[in-house]
Amino acid sequence: MRTFTIPKASFFEAAAPLPAWLKDHPDAATPALTEMIQYATDQHFPGAGVLRKLQLRHFLSIMGQYLDD
């Protein structure tokens, strides 16, 4: 079982495969996801609150695309 006592390390671990995944799934690209990838590329941890906002923005963008179709 994993414990997430170090959010910064967890973020970088989770974000590492995102650029390659996004190349295979270009329909999933959103401004929020691009911003998350940029933070990871810059080796900058923006904080849990900012990441949560980006997660919600990404989710709402994807759901908006889905409902528009």
C-alpha positions in Angstrom: 0.0 0.0 0.0 1.3 3.5 -0.9 1.2 6.4 1.5 1.1 9.8 0.1 3.0 11.6 2.8 5.2 13.5 0.3 2.8 15.1 -2.2 5.6 16.7 -4.2 7.3 13.4 -5.0 3.9 11.8 -5.7 3.1 14.6 -8.2 6.3 14.2 -10.1 5.9 10.4 -10.1 2.3 10.7 -11.5 3.2 13.4 -14.0 6.2 11.7 -15.5 4.2 9.5 -18.0 1.7 12.3 -19.0 3.5 13.7 -22.0 3.9 10.3 -23.7 0.3 9.4 -22.8 -1.0 12.7 -24.2 0.7 12.0 -27.6 -1.3 8.8 -27.8 -4.6 10.5 -26.6 -4.6 14.0 -28.1 -8.3 14.4 -27.5 -7.6 14.5 -23.8 -5.5 17.7 -24.1 -6.9 20.6 -22.1 -5.3 23.8 -20.9 -5.2 22.5 -17.4 -3.5 19.3 -18.4 -0.9 21.3 -20.4 -0.3 23.5 -17.3 0.2 20.4 -15.1 2.7 19.0 -17.6 4.5 22.3 -17.7 4.9 22.3 -13.9 6.3 18.9 -14.1 8.7 19.8 -16.9 9.9 22.8 -14.9 10.3 20.6 -11.8 8.0 23.0 -10.0 5.5 21.7 -7.4 2.7 24.3 -7.3 1.0 22.9 -4.2 -1.9 20.6 -3.6 -4.5 23.3 -3.9 -3.4 24.4 -7.3 -3.2 20.8 -8.5 -6.7 20.2 -7.3 -8.0 23.2 -9.2 -6.2 22.0 -12.3 -7.7 18.5 -11.9 -11.2 20.0 -11.6 -10.6 22.3 -14.6 -9.4 19.3 -16.7 -12.3 17.1 -15.6 -14.9 19.9 -16.4 -13.3 20.5 -19.8 -13.4 16.8 -20.7 -17.0 16.5 -19.5 -17.9 19.6 -21.5 -16.4 18.1 -24.6 -18.2 14.8 -24.0 -21.6 16.5 -23.4 -21.2 18.7 -26.5 -20.9 15.6 -28.8 
